[in-house]
Amino acid sequence: MTDNALTRLRVTLTTFFALDGFVFAGWVVRIPDVKHQTHASTGALGLALLGVSAGAVVTMTLTGRLCRRYGSHPVTVVCAVLLSLSVALPPLTHSALALGAVLLVFGAAYGGINVAFNSAAVDLVAALRRPIMPSFHAAFSLGGMVGAGVGGLVAGFLSPTRHLLCLTVIGLLVTAVAGRALLRLPPPRPAEQVRPEEPDPRRLDGRTRGGVLVLGLIALCTAYGEGAMADWGALHFQQDLDASPGVAAAGYSCFALAMTVGRLTGTTLLERLGRTRTIVAGGSVAAAGMLLGCLAPSVWAALLGFAVAGLGLANLFPVAVERAGALAGPSGVAIASTLGYGGMLLGPPAIGFMADWLSLPAALTSVAVLAAVAAVVGFATRRSTGA
């Protein structure tokens, strides 16, 4: 591929990453309204929301096989269409059971597109020979921030049905434009292929499986922290530091903004430090920041700690997924993504159980522990993972 084609492919994939974050965040901010509409109890809503997770986890492994068979570009487009259509379904339901059923479809599309465009991004990283993976995940984070912000603004005058239908229209329009461009661009050949007719050398076998699982563990440790911060960060500020609801909300905002900034600068960081040092430094910084954030006696020190934790965690997941894809192609991306998503699911309930047993600040230190584990694992297994 020419340099111009590679640039167009990067822009197109960045658009899909941003769209994914935008659509998902738009749904998340309307969850309270959908709960009221379906008259679901908190427990019933929790079970319904598991539909997103279940659909995503089941689909991720299947999507890796589909990408290997049909190519990551067509699968990305199909999943983007399904994601855009399915986000309009939740406000049309009137029971927790029906909500859980449509969220299975939404989760399947969400999990599928994440594997597909990450697989496409891995191929582009290999072709460019530059560690640009964090920039794609920065686009996802920025899309999520915009989606949440817009959702908050329109919540006062648009019903959930109209808001999410608008997301469907936006998603389909963006997919029509970006998808057409993506389908016209052939996937770049892996650097290991000398001639186009040679098969892709990246296979999930006994030699690569161990490395992929290790990278999946690093992704799990990172996503555990993201899930815990999203669900428990604000409560920590209100319950343990007597902060106002506005300041409590700012706690997660600081974390998310710092993570976005960290990903925007991730390519430069990787070029200067390399993958292993980036993982070790990121895990160490995240561990220190999280200890400050959950044990500090003042609000401002905790806000600083959350921001530092976000900077540290920012690039661990993108690096882990990129290396898994470099080792085993779409199958590697699928396994690492599934383990990472499992960490995001594990985090909130694990924090809740530990908070009941100990305290919320003590439970949040588990985020620091797993960040440190990611740093140690990244260093100890640098040879087997190619980092």
Summary of the structure (lengths in Angstrom):
residues: 387
radius of gyration: 20.1
end to end distance: 26.1
largest distance: 63.8
contacts: 1526
relative contact order: 0.14
helix: 85%
strand: 0%
